[in-house]
Each structure stands twice: as C-alpha cells, then as structure tokens.
Amino acid sequence: MSLTIHGRAWVDGALKDSSVRIEDGKIVEVSDENKGDATESIELGPREILLPSAMDLQCAMRDWGEAERETVETCTKAALAGGVTAIGDQANTVPRIHTLELVEKRARDVAETAWCDFGITGHPPSNPDELDRYREAGAFSVQYFPWDLRPWRYPRDTDDSQALFKRCADLGLKGMIVVDELGFQGTNLEEEGETYALQALLRRLDPAFHVRVSVTQPTSVATLLEHRERLPNMRIQVPHHSLFADRESAYEKIGSAAFHVPPLRFADEVAQLQEYAKEGKIDVIVSFHAPHRLPDKFSAEPIPGEFTPKAGYSAVELLYMHTLTKLGIETTCRMLCSGPAEHLGKAAGSIEVGNEANLVIVEEDQGLAEQNIHVTGSAGTGVWKIDPSQWHTKARVTPFVGERLKYRVSKTYLRGQEVFDRSGDSFARADVAAL
C-alpha cells in the first residue's frame, strides 16, 4: 500500500509545494509533482501544511500507582492529538523505576497499551551492577533528578559522579539530567540553585556521555554553550513552560497551581530563552508533562512527603501547536523534530527520503478576530484556543489556558498510518516501537 500527500510541506527548511510518497512506513519520494499513482492520495487544503511529527523526550505517562492521574493510553492518545508520535517517559512513576525487573515490566506494560512510539527511562539502579543490562531490558535513557545527583558542594575526593557518567557512556546509555540544587529550595538562594548545580555538573560530565541537560535560565544556556567544544555529545534541553511562562503572569492566571520545581523564571529571562531558541542555541524542548488532578494542583492540604500544591503542568497535548504559534515552523521543527531524532540517532524528524513517515497535517487559522458569543452566537470559526476541557489527557491544569493558537492538528501519521483524525476526534491503533 502506498500513500501520496500533496500540498504545502516543510521540506529542506522551507515551505514548498510538494508531493510526498510513502511506502511501507517510510518516505520514498519527495518531489514537486503529484504523480497520482499511489493507492491513496491526499490533496491538502489551502490552509493545510504537512510537517514532521514531534518527539517529546520528557513526558510523564504515569499509570501504575498513579493511574488516577494519567495512564499510558490517555497520555499517548493526547500526544497523537497534539501531533506527537514518540514519547520519552519520565521516570517518576510509583513505584520508582530503579531495578532491572521494573525496567523490564515498564517496557512490557507500555508496549501493550501505548498508542505512539515510546522510550522507557530508568532512575539510576539501586544495584549499580544492573546498569549494564538497562538497555537490554528496554531503557533508552537514564534520568537523573536533583535527588539522584551529588550536591554541588560534595567533596571532590569522594565524588563518584564522573565515574557513573562515564559508565553510562561506555554502555551506550543516553541520559537526561534535571539541573537544580534541592538544598536551596525555600531559602533566599533558591534562584541561584541552578547555577550552583550546573557548575558542579559540568566538572563531572564525561565528554562521551550522550546526555540532555535540562535547564531553565538563559545564563545556564550561555554557560553550557561555553562547554560545547569539550562536551560534544551534550544537548541543551529546555522545558516548554520555561520558554513561554513567566512567574508573574502564571501566578496571576492560575494562582498557587503555577508552582513549579525548578521555579518559573522572570519575564526577562523567559524572553531571553525565546531569543536563544530562535538563534539555534537550544537543541531540544520537552513538554515536561506532569499530569496532576485539580485537587493535586489547588488543594492547600499538605500531603506528607510531597509538594503542596504538586509541581508541574499538563503539556503534551499543547506542546507542538503552542510552540509553532510562538516560535514558527523552522525553530519548532528543529527543537521538537530533527533535534530529538538526531540525539536518538533515528531516521526521522524531517520530511526526506528514507525517513520514517511520522507526519502531521496542521491547519492554519484564518486570522479572524474573536467574536462576542452573546452577539454572534459563536466565538467564531477558525478561532482556536488552549482549552483543557477538550483534551484527551486526564490532567487539565496549564498556565497557558485561554491562549490563542495559530495552528491545530488535522491528522497525525505514524509510519504512514493515520492514527488521529480531528474531524471525528478518532484514533486508530498502529504498531508502536520502542526508542
């Protein structure tokens, strides 16, 4: 079976009138002529664009002990509805994934219920010897939260961090590190926690380690760029909310639910991060999808051993279209499509011959003004806003609620198979693969 999609497409860094032919799940031809000899042919509308689908490499699928907050099924369906066809799980499930047995079980369970491609991430194992078999068990990455790392002031003569990172590199295990200093939380040094933690991390990283370093401040991005030559396999990662939500506006919009760790930054820092993104200084952005229920986000009743309110927001379903709206096609596709694919070494993330046909048809809005519903009887066709009530994820708290979107997903394809259609809000199950 073959499929041809003809119309405007993001090819070779530009929007071109193109014909994209797909066979056996791969792109086999990209041309400027619609040859029309495929089993199925789709002609895009005047406001439709064919883009590569997104890859979200840090997204909490939850499930297991937290199924009331999110399940693999609801999270991966939400991803497809947002134009994301691959998710890298965030390893903060209950129970904690820090044994070989749990990595294997997580890989099996997710494979059975996921609606898109997936990657399993493990915490550093409680038994260090098990790290040797993490990749074999199904983990594509090891995730280091601040509590998995040595504090910034740890004595250098007993610091084993560099040896741990070198071992990951030798085993071919990719990594992801969330940079923060937990000891500074709740103190007047909280704003500087990332700076201290990053300085300590940089002296410990092994140059061979393929690792994403997740930071939230422009000064951190600048510091990482200074070490790029010494650390050629390091990728600079920034969460979606750090690019677009400043502290003052987020708290004004959703109150105490805007709480986050690391904290939201100030407006000037957010603006600088956006400039860095446009300049190509940020390699990857992620949703940092943290699916919490309304009581988790708005309750004032303390939960023993947990933050109150819970830190984080739902983001997987808005990640791609919101970033497109804010930063445009070129910057967004680099950080959400080709950047993650390059980090993983996968033939994906762009519309070119030989790549997997993981694609999304997006529709541009008409640029119309929003209408007064009491006067017109409608908010207006072609006016799309971030509306959590329409989401497929269970988690529906975001500081971006109500923001207008310039793009929305019409259809999503996983290796050439249509897996989401907005017209009927319908999903189709395809064979999924591990990252």
DAHUHU-V555774 format. One record per residue. RES is the residue in one letter. OMEGA is omega in radians with two decimals (999 if undefined). BURIAL is 1 if it has 24 or more other ideal C-beta (glycine too) atoms within 12 Angstrom, else 0. D_FIRST is the distance of its C-alpha to the first C-alpha in Angstrom with 2 decimals. Layout:
{{RES;OMEGA;BURIAL;D_FIRST} {RES;OMEGA;BURIAL;D_FIRST}}
This chain:
{{M;-3.14;0;0.00} {S;-3.12;1;3.80} {L;3.03;1;6.99} {T;3.06;1;10.49} {I;-3.06;1;13.64} {H;3.11;1;16.82} {G;3.12;1;20.37} {R;-3.12;1;22.88} {A;3.11;1;21.67} {W;-3.05;1;23.78} {V;3.09;1;23.32} {D;3.05;0;26.06} {G;3.13;0;28.48} {A;3.02;0;28.41} {L;-3.10;0;26.82} {K;2.99;0;25.19} {D;-2.95;0;23.39} {S;3.00;1;20.06} {S;-3.07;1;16.50} {V;-3.11;1;14.25} {R;-3.07;1;10.86} {I;3.04;1;8.65} {E;3.09;0;6.44} {D;3.04;0;7.14} {G;-3.11;1;9.48} {K;3.05;1;11.43} {I;-3.08;1;12.65} {V;3.13;1;12.49} {E;3.00;1;14.48} {V;-3.08;1;17.09} {S;3.10;0;19.06} {D;3.13;0;21.40} {E;3.06;0;19.73} {N;-3.04;0;17.04} {K;2.96;0;15.52} {G;-3.10;0;13.52} {D;3.13;0;11.15} {A;3.08;0;7.80} {T;3.13;0;5.89} {E;-3.14;0;8.02} {S;3.13;0;11.16} {I;3.07;1;13.99} {E;-3.11;0;17.50} {L;3.10;1;19.81} {G;-3.06;0;23.26} {P;3.13;0;26.48} {R;3.14;0;27.22} {E;-3.13;1;23.78} {I;3.06;1;22.93} {L;3.14;1;19.95} {L;2.94;1;21.38} {P;3.08;1;20.54} {S;-3.10;1;21.02} {A;3.01;1;24.38} {M;-3.11;1;25.61} {D;-2.97;1;28.79} {L;3.02;1;30.66} {Q;-3.03;1;33.58} {C;-3.08;1;32.91} {A;3.09;1;34.82} {M;3.14;1;32.67} {R;-3.03;1;35.90} {D;-3.06;1;35.54} {W;-3.08;1;37.75} {G;-3.14;0;41.32} {E;-3.09;1;40.30} {A;3.11;0;37.71} {E;3.10;0;39.83} {R;-3.12;1;39.12} {E;3.01;1;35.38} {T;3.08;1;32.79} {V;-3.13;1;29.68} {E;-3.10;1;27.67} {T;-3.13;1;29.52} {C;-3.09;1;29.47} {T;3.01;1;25.78} {K;3.08;1;24.89} {A;3.11;1;27.43} {A;-3.14;1;25.78} {L;3.12;1;22.38} {A;3.11;1;24.38} {G;3.11;1;26.04} {G;3.14;1;23.03} {V;-3.11;1;23.67} {T;3.08;1;20.97} {A;-3.12;1;23.38} {I;2.95;1;26.92} {G;-3.04;1;29.73} {D;3.05;1;32.01} {Q;-2.92;1;35.67} {A;3.09;1;37.85} {N;3.08;1;40.37} {T;2.98;1;39.45} {V;0.09;0;42.10} {P;3.13;0;42.80} {R;-3.10;1;42.68} {I;-3.09;1;40.10} {H;3.02;1;42.53} {T;3.12;1;42.26} {L;3.14;1;39.84} {E;-3.11;0;39.56} {L;3.04;1;38.62} {V;3.14;1;36.02} {E;-3.14;1;34.35} {K;3.14;0;34.66} {R;3.14;1;33.31} {A;3.12;1;30.22} {R;-3.07;0;29.60} {D;-3.13;1;30.34} {V;3.13;1;28.19} {A;-3.11;1;25.15} {E;-2.98;0;25.59} {T;-3.11;1;25.94} {A;3.08;1;24.29} {W;3.05;1;21.51} {C;3.10;1;20.94} {D;-3.01;1;21.54} {F;3.00;1;25.22} {G;3.13;1;28.10} {I;3.13;1;31.25} {T;3.11;1;34.56} {G;2.92;1;37.82} {H;2.97;1;41.42} {P;-3.02;1;43.64} {P;3.09;1;44.30} {S;3.01;0;47.65} {N;-3.03;0;47.92} {P;-3.11;0;47.33} {D;-3.10;0;46.46} {E;3.14;1;43.24} {L;-3.12;1;41.79} {D;-3.05;0;41.03} {R;3.14;0;38.36} {Y;-3.11;1;36.89} {R;3.11;1;33.79} {E;-3.12;0;33.31} {A;3.08;1;33.76} {G;-3.13;1;30.93} {A;3.05;1;32.70} {F;-3.03;1;31.32} {S;2.97;1;34.53} {V;-3.09;1;38.17} {Q;3.11;1;39.57} {Y;2.95;1;43.19} {F;3.13;1;44.76} {P;-3.11;1;48.34} {W;3.05;0;49.74} {D;-3.03;1;47.96} {L;3.01;1;49.71} {R;3.11;1;53.28} {P;-3.02;0;55.28} {W;-3.06;1;56.14} {R;-3.10;0;59.72} {Y;-3.09;0;58.96} {P;-3.04;0;61.40} {R;-3.09;0;59.87} {D;3.09;0;61.64} {T;-3.09;0;59.86} {D;-3.13;0;56.50} {D;-3.05;0;53.71} {S;-3.08;1;50.85} {Q;3.11;1;50.24} {A;3.12;0;50.01} {L;-3.14;1;47.47} {F;3.11;1;45.25} {K;3.13;0;45.62} {R;3.07;1;44.56} {C;-3.14;1;41.31} {A;-3.13;1;40.73} {D;-3.14;0;41.57} {L;-3.11;1;39.13} {G;3.12;0;36.24} {L;3.05;1;36.21} {K;-3.10;1;35.50} {G;3.02;1;37.89} {M;-3.06;1;38.53} {I;3.03;1;42.11} {V;-3.01;1;43.45} {V;3.04;1;46.67} {D;3.08;1;49.67} {E;-3.04;1;53.14} {L;-3.11;1;53.65} {G;-3.12;0;57.38} {F;-3.08;1;57.70} {Q;3.14;1;56.14} {G;3.10;0;58.73} {T;3.12;0;61.10} {N;3.07;0;62.07} {L;-3.07;0;60.01} {E;-3.11;1;56.70} {E;-3.08;1;55.51} {E;-3.08;0;56.12} {G;-3.12;1;54.39} {E;-3.14;1;51.23} {T;-3.14;1;53.37} {Y;-3.12;1;55.34} {A;-3.13;1;52.34} {L;3.10;1;50.42} {Q;3.12;1;53.42} {A;-3.13;1;53.63} {L;-3.05;1;49.91} {L;3.12;1;49.86} {R;-3.10;0;52.63} {R;-3.02;1;50.81} {L;3.07;1;47.24} {D;-3.10;1;46.23} {P;-3.10;0;44.66} {A;-3.07;0;41.98} {F;3.06;1;40.80} {H;-2.96;1;37.40} {V;2.98;1;38.49} {R;3.13;1;37.92} {V;-3.03;1;41.31} {S;-3.12;1;41.26} {V;-3.02;1;44.09} {T;-3.10;1;45.15} {Q;3.14;1;47.83} {P;3.09;1;47.82} {T;3.11;1;50.65} {S;3.09;1;48.46} {V;-3.14;1;45.68} {A;3.12;0;48.38} {T;3.13;1;49.75} {L;3.12;1;46.41} {L;3.12;1;45.87} {E;-3.10;0;49.25} {H;-3.05;1;48.02} {R;-3.10;0;44.66} {E;-3.14;0;45.93} {R;-3.09;0;47.37} {L;-3.03;1;44.32} {P;-3.11;0;41.31} {N;3.11;1;38.87} {M;3.10;1;40.04} {R;3.12;1;37.89} {I;-3.11;1;39.61} {Q;3.09;1;38.13} {V;3.08;1;39.36} {P;-3.14;1;38.58} {H;-3.08;1;37.32} {H;3.14;1;40.56} {S;3.12;1;42.71} {L;-2.94;1;41.20} {F;-3.10;1;41.73} {A;3.03;1;44.33} {D;-3.00;1;47.98} {R;-3.05;1;50.48} {E;-3.10;0;52.65} {S;-3.14;1;50.00} {A;3.12;1;48.06} {Y;3.09;0;51.23} {E;-3.07;0;52.26} {K;-3.05;0;49.02} {I;3.02;1;48.51} {G;-3.05;0;51.81} {S;3.12;0;52.13} {A;3.10;1;48.41} {A;-3.14;1;47.90} {F;3.12;1;49.29} {H;3.03;1;47.26} {V;-0.15;1;47.79} {P;-3.03;1;47.98} {P;2.96;1;49.54} {L;-3.09;1;48.22} {R;-3.10;1;49.80} {F;-3.00;0;51.83} {A;-3.13;0;50.52} {D;3.09;0;51.52} {E;3.10;1;49.64} {V;3.13;1;46.47} {A;3.13;0;46.78} {Q;3.08;1;47.27} {L;3.10;1;44.16} {Q;3.09;1;42.14} {E;3.10;0;43.71} {Y;3.11;1;42.86} {A;-3.14;1;39.21} {K;-3.13;0;39.14} {E;3.11;0;40.91} {G;-3.09;0;38.32} {K;3.08;1;40.78} {I;-3.03;1;38.66} {D;-3.00;1;35.63} {V;2.91;1;33.96} {I;-3.09;1;34.48} {V;3.14;1;33.75} {S;-2.98;1;34.11} {F;-3.08;1;36.76} {H;3.14;1;35.60} {A;-3.03;1;38.59} {P;3.12;1;38.01} {H;3.07;1;41.45} {R;3.11;1;42.70} {L;3.11;0;45.16} {P;3.11;0;48.11} {D;-3.03;1;47.12} {K;-3.02;1;47.25} {F;-3.14;0;50.20} {S;3.07;0;52.49} {A;3.14;0;55.80} {E;-3.09;0;56.47} {P;3.07;0;56.21} {I;-3.08;0;53.89} {P;3.07;0;55.52} {G;-3.13;0;53.98} {E;3.01;0;51.46} {F;2.98;1;51.48} {T;-0.06;0;52.46} {P;3.11;1;50.55} {K;-3.10;1;47.40} {A;3.03;1;46.14} {G;-3.05;1;42.77} {Y;2.99;1;40.40} {S;-3.05;1;36.99} {A;-2.99;1;34.72} {V;-3.04;1;31.09} {E;-3.13;1;29.98} {L;-3.00;1;31.93} {L;-2.99;1;31.69} {Y;-3.05;1;29.01} {M;3.12;1;29.89} {H;3.12;1;33.61} {T;3.05;1;33.52} {L;-3.12;1;31.60} {T;-3.04;1;34.32} {K;-2.97;1;37.11} {L;3.12;1;36.09} {G;-2.99;0;33.43} {I;-3.03;1;29.97} {E;-3.11;1;31.05} {T;-3.10;1;33.27} {T;-3.11;1;31.05} {C;3.09;1;27.88} {R;-3.05;1;30.09} {M;-3.09;1;31.63} {L;-3.08;1;28.77} {C;-3.06;1;25.70} {S;3.13;1;26.55} {G;3.08;1;29.89} {P;-3.14;1;28.72} {A;3.11;1;25.83} {E;3.12;1;28.46} {H;-3.11;1;30.83} {L;-3.09;1;28.35} {G;-3.10;0;27.17} {K;3.06;1;23.49} {A;-3.09;0;20.92} {A;3.02;1;20.37} {G;3.10;1;22.47} {S;-3.13;1;21.72} {I;3.12;1;19.18} {E;-3.08;1;19.09} {V;3.12;0;17.06} {G;3.14;0;16.64} {N;3.01;1;17.08} {E;-3.10;1;15.15} {A;3.05;1;13.40} {N;-2.89;1;16.12} {L;3.08;1;16.94} {V;2.99;1;19.08} {I;3.13;1;19.80} {V;3.12;1;23.57} {E;3.06;1;25.95} {E;3.08;1;29.36} {D;-3.08;1;32.37} {Q;-3.13;0;34.56} {G;-3.11;0;37.60} {L;3.07;0;39.61} {A;3.08;0;42.73} {E;-3.07;0;42.73} {Q;3.03;0;44.59} {N;-3.02;0;47.43} {I;-3.13;0;45.94} {H;3.11;0;49.38} {V;-3.03;0;49.78} {T;-3.07;0;46.34} {G;-3.14;0;45.02} {S;3.06;0;41.96} {A;3.13;0;41.46} {G;3.09;0;39.44} {T;3.12;0;35.79} {G;3.06;0;33.93} {V;-3.05;1;36.39} {W;3.14;1;34.66} {K;3.07;1;36.75} {I;-3.03;1;36.45} {D;-3.09;0;37.00} {P;-3.14;1;36.87} {S;-3.14;0;37.25} {Q;-3.05;0;33.62} {W;3.11;1;32.25} {H;3.03;1;30.26} {T;3.07;1;32.31} {K;-3.03;1;35.59} {A;-2.96;1;37.55} {R;3.08;1;38.63} {V;3.13;1;41.35} {T;3.06;1;40.89} {P;-3.13;1;43.39} {F;-3.11;1;40.91} {V;3.10;1;41.04} {G;3.14;0;41.38} {E;-3.10;1;40.28} {R;3.12;1;38.29} {L;3.08;1;34.74} {K;-3.09;1;33.47} {Y;2.95;1;29.78} {R;-3.10;1;27.72} {V;3.00;1;24.16} {S;3.13;1;21.98} {K;3.07;1;18.65} {T;-3.12;1;17.78} {Y;3.04;1;14.54} {L;-3.05;1;14.56} {R;3.03;1;12.20} {G;3.12;1;9.81} {Q;3.10;1;10.37} {E;-3.09;1;13.01} {V;3.04;1;16.07} {F;3.10;1;18.86} {D;-3.08;0;19.60} {R;-3.06;1;23.23} {S;3.09;0;23.57} {G;-3.05;0;23.62} {D;-3.01;0;24.52} {S;-3.14;0;21.75} {F;3.03;1;19.96} {A;-3.10;0;16.95} {R;3.06;0;17.26} {A;3.02;1;14.93} {D;-3.13;0;15.85} {V;-3.09;1;18.60} {A;3.07;1;20.28} {A;3.12;1;23.90} {L;999;1;25.11}}
